[in-house]
Amino acid sequence: MIPLDPLPNLIDQVYVRILEAISDRTLRPGQRIRQNELADKLGVSRQPVSHALHLLHRQGLVAESGRRGFEVTQLDPARIRQLYEVRGALDALAARLAATRAASDAAGRTRLEAALAAGRRIDRNTSLAELITLDVDFHRAIYQLAGNPVIEETIAPQWPHMRRSMATVLSELDYRGSAWAEHATIAGHILAGEANAAERAALAHAQTAGRMTEERLRATDEAAA
């Protein structure tokens, strides 16, 4: 058999690195991306960088800028609000289903407890990239405990955009603690098998995050005008 070309895996790695940089605002909205410079920083050729940027372009995370160039797209406050409306419905459903399965899925319970414990160890020195990862891990633990893979499959294409929006509010020190307090409330209801309360708490959490993100983005836009 002919050996596989390692390039696709390299493209995936470059894609993840660029996505992380966009999510944690190392690459800021509106910033021009120079492929040669990015390739040098990542220690790769231009080819995987070019492929990764085209994947990000299809997802709406970068836009064409000038001749064969790209720049990081701006976050649209209205679009973020719409995403959180959908996420709120999915998170509420996931929390309800997870609560009904918590008593019978020991592995799922353990995964959720571990995700919550990891998030509660954050402090002022925790990096933005790690905060985003911990937040995503917590919600994915709920989706997995829910036992309905369609929930995670539905939200998965939106995670890159959600990660960007998370950075908007998680960069505020005051919100970090309150976000994990809300996570603890959601997890507590799920682990206690309280489906209705878990559903309400998950919906309220998504609505709060969506509102705060939209308000922060609009304030940023107004300040820049």
Secondary structure as GFF3:
##gff-version 3
##sequence-region A 1 225
A	DSSP	alpha_helix	7	23	.	.	.	ID=ss1
A	DSSP	beta_strand	32	33	.	.	.	ID=ss2
A	DSSP	alpha_helix	35	42	.	.	.	ID=ss3
A	DSSP	alpha_helix	46	58	.	.	.	ID=ss4
A	DSSP	beta_strand	62	64	.	.	.	ID=ss5
A	DSSP	beta_strand	70	72	.	.	.	ID=ss6
A	DSSP	alpha_helix	77	101	.	.	.	ID=ss7
A	DSSP	alpha_helix	106	119	.	.	.	ID=ss8
A	DSSP	alpha_helix	128	146	.	.	.	ID=ss9
A	DSSP	alpha_helix	149	155	.	.	.	ID=ss10
A	DSSP	three_ten_helix	156	158	.	.	.	ID=ss11
A	DSSP	alpha_helix	159	170	.	.	.	ID=ss12
A	DSSP	alpha_helix	173	191	.	.	.	ID=ss13
A	DSSP	alpha_helix	195	224	.	.	.	ID=ss14
###
